Amino acid sequence: MSHGRREERESERIRAAAIAARSATGSAMDAALAQIGAAFDETAAIASFKLRVEHLIRLGPAHPAVRARFGARAERLRGQNLDQAIATVARWWRDERKAFQIASALGCGNRLSLEVLRELRVVLRLLRRRNMRVEFGAIIAAACGESFALAAE
């Protein structure tokens, strides 16, 4: 699915909420509130997450921003096959979620590592879905800063 298409659908969903509210009540304020509500609801959060993951995939594993975001985790996944990596990242995510819950209870939680792991889980599952087990090693090597040629050896 292309980035522009998902973005267009999300914009249309938000516009439709405003139009529906405006036609139901005739109030511009209700239309504005409906539009704001639609822009920040759960569906919008999911769409935003998907757009962010699509953007990271488009950048590719060798891009500096992707390496900065996933490089340390990719280094720890080196030597694993795709299925092992998926299981490892799922375990990291569960552990990090528990740590975040404890830190939040104490008033000092930070979601960044949870979001990185959430994105990584989706990317790995997508690789498995697209049957990219062979390419996985090269992708990990690129995310670690090595060239694709080194990963193929």
C-alpha positions in Angstrom: 0.0 0.0 0.0 1.4 3.3 -0.9 2.0 6.1 1.5 -0.1 8.6 -0.4 -3.1 6.3 -0.6 -3.2 5.7 3.2 -2.8 9.4 3.9 -5.6 10.2 1.5 -7.9 7.7 3.1 -7.2 9.1 6.5 -7.8 12.7 5.4 -11.1 11.6 3.8 -12.2 9.8 7.0 -11.6 13.0 9.0 -13.4 15.2 6.4 -16.4 12.7 6.4 -16.7 13.0 10.2 -16.9 16.8 9.9 -19.4 16.6 7.1 -21.6 14.1 9.0 -21.6 16.3 12.1 -22.3 19.4 10.2 -25.3 17.8 8.4 -26.6 16.3 11.6 -26.6 19.5 13.6 -25.9 22.3 11.2 -23.3 23.6 13.6 -19.9 24.6 12.5 -18.6 24.0 16.0 -19.9 20.5 16.0 -18.3 19.9 12.7 -15.0 21.2 14.0 -15.2 19.1 17.1 -16.0 16.0 15.1 -13.1 16.7 12.8 -10.7 17.1 15.8 -12.1 14.0 17.4 -11.5 12.0 14.2 -8.0 13.3 13.8 -7.0 12.1 17.3 -9.0 9.0 17.8 -7.7 5.4 17.9 -8.1 4.9 14.2 -5.9 8.0 13.6 -3.3 6.7 16.0 -3.2 3.3 14.2 -3.0 5.0 10.8 -0.2 7.3 12.0 1.8 4.3 13.2 1.4 2.5 9.9 2.5 5.6 8.0 5.6 5.8 10.3 6.5 2.2 9.6 5.9 2.6 5.9 8.2 5.6 5.9 11.0 3.7 7.7 10.7 0.8 5.3 10.9 3.2 2.3 14.1 4.8 3.8 15.7 1.3 3.9 18.0 -0.3 6.5 21.1 1.7 5.4 19.5 5.1 6.0 21.2 7.0 8.9 17.8 7.6 10.6 16.9 3.9 10.4 20.3 2.9 11.6 20.1 5.3 14.5 16.6 4.1 15.5 17.3 0.3 15.1 21.0 -0.2 14.9 21.6 -1.2 18.5 18.7 -3.7 18.3 19.8 -5.0 14.9 23.3 -5.6 16.3 21.8 -7.8 19.0 19.8 -9.7 16.4 22.9 -10.5 14.3 23.3 -14.3 13.8 19.6 -15.1 14.3 17.2 -16.2 11.6 14.0 -14.3 11.0 11.8 -16.5 13.2 14.3 -16.3 16.1 14.5 -12.5 15.7 10.7 -12.2 15.8 10.6 -14.2 19.0 13.5 -12.2 20.5 11.9 -8.9 19.7 8.5 -10.1 21.1 10.3 -11.0 24.4 12.1 -7.6 24.5 8.8 -5.8 23.9 7.0 -7.7 26.7 9.9 -7.0 29.1 10.0 -3.3 28.1 6.3 -3.0 28.5 6.5 -4.4 32.1 9.4 -2.0 32.8 7.4 0.9 31.4 4.4 0.0 33.6 6.6 0.0 36.7 8.3 3.3 35.7 4.9 4.9 34.9 3.6 3.9 38.3 6.6 5.7 39.8 6.0 8.7 37.6 8.9 8.5 35.2 7.9 6.3 32.2 9.3 6.9 28.7 7.6 5.3 25.7 10.4 5.7 23.1 11.9 2.2 23.5 8.4 0.7 23.4 7.6 2.5 20.2 10.9 1.4 18.6 10.2 -2.2 19.5 6.6 -2.0 18.3 7.9 -0.7 15.0 10.5 -3.4 14.8 8.0 -6.1 15.5 5.8 -5.0 12.7 8.7 -4.7 10.2 9.9 -8.2 11.1 6.5 -9.7 10.8 6.1 -8.0 7.4 9.4 -9.5 6.3 8.1 -12.9 7.3 4.8 -12.3 5.5 6.7 -11.3 2.4 8.8 -14.4 2.7 12.1 -12.4 3.0 13.9 -14.9 5.2 17.0 -14.9 2.9 17.2 -11.1 2.7 16.9 -10.8 6.5 20.7 -11.2 7.1 21.5 -8.4 4.6 18.9 -6.1 6.1 20.4 -6.6 9.6 23.9 -6.1 8.3 22.8 -2.8 6.6 21.1 -1.6 9.8 24.3 -2.3 11.7 26.3 -0.1 9.2 27.8 -2.8 7.0 27.4 -2.8 3.2 25.0 -5.2 1.5 28.0 -6.9 -0.2 29.5 -7.9 3.2 26.2 -9.3 4.3 26.0 -11.6 1.3 29.4 -13.3 2.1 
